[in-house]
Amino acid sequence: MRHKNPSLSRAALVLSIAVFAFIGVWFYLQRNRIFSPGSLSAQSKAGVTLGGFQSHADFEAQCDTCHRPLDSTLADACLSCHENVRTQIQTQGSTHGRLPDPQTCRTCHHEHRGRNYDMTSAARKAYDHELTAFSLAMHQVDYQARPMQCTACHRESDFALQAALCRSCHQQDDAAFIQRHTQDFGEPCLACHDGIDSLAHFDHAQTPFPLEGQHAEAACSDCHTDTATRVSQEANPESTAVFWGLSPDCNACHAEPDAHRGMFGADCQTCHTPQRWTPARLNGKPFSHLENAGFSLIRHRKNADGSALTCNACHRQSLDTFGIGACITCHEGLDSAFMQPHIQQFGGNCTSCHDGVDRMRGFDHADVFPLDGRHADIQCTACHKDQTFRGTPSECVQCHQEPEIHRGSFGLHCQNCHTTNAWVPAALRYHSFPLGHGSTTAFDCLTCHETTYTQYTCYGCHKHQPAQITQSHTQAGISLQDLPDCTRCHPTGLRNETPTP
């Protein structure tokens, strides 16, 4: 008798259908979890929801929330929820932005290791702190020789650095030093310190800005200020330091003086040096407006309206050109009633008289050239041609032409013989021969000096008896060559004088 196969029995068939039905229902209820290598972490932060979930465990049955092999990578799925991490990667900043391969999240953050698995703590252990701007080489233990914890420097909630904790910790070792150090260099410790510490032997001379001249005496905080930090951050958004990235340009610290605003540009070192701000140097030489331009600015610090006087107020086109009209325009605004007759009398060439000190204040002509005698009645324009007052000639011969009769004979010191009261008669201070020659009045010079004052003749009066004079003088031993030099023997003009030896 043949036996039936029990696997083909009705009971076996019913049992098989029931088992497959159970498995199907179980698959349906478990869904994708049946393929999961383990439970997802229930790690969460109070009040924080990402993508509508508080933890990974909330979407454990929805595997395609992270695993979409034909659609996107696992990293894309992570960053779709963790947008703050995406921002760090895009800006290459903070913790994730410095990673060599930030797109492989699972390298540091493991999953499917149970509900109580802390993915953040595990990642911290694997994180290479050398990727940051601060090495932990000198921060392995604290001052109590205990291993340093991440929370000693970082906020636990979001792992942000708490700079205040640096000071709090280091004050335990030397509070006086830290207080002084903070006053001198500011609070952002990472601006200078990198944990090694590379600034232990810092030399400012090796930077693009050596401290020379008066800069050597400046305190660090004079240049490295909160304002400097803000300016450096505007120039370089990645800079968060007070001491790095500051501009070496002069105008980053020194405001451009109102006097030459817009005239010289921002290249201050062309004229100024760190030794001192003044005097400025122009073309390599010390510049003084009084010495170089002949006009002091001591009384010209401000305009008539009280605003700062700028260079281009007078030098309107360039520094090499000076517009006199600027003087008149400004001073007419101060006192028009005075300026109008002043210009008519003295002209518009202001700097011919004024030097800015002002040397013409309380001017007395007697201090320069006394106006006495005939000079007192002369018009200003007779000497000051074209209303030019500076450099006017003061020597007689510069105004009065030398008379032809004594040209080259008496020199140019006219005042030795002449006075301002009258040109003639000349007032000789010494004349060896009596001018009256026995008369109560002086003879005219031309009586004896017919052609030039260095030569004379007595024959102007004695020419009616030349033969008799020649005969008598020859007998006395006077040669014909010496005969014309009458005063040699007659120094006073008398007959019986003893001849000069």
Disulfide bonds with the S-S distance in Angstrom:
none
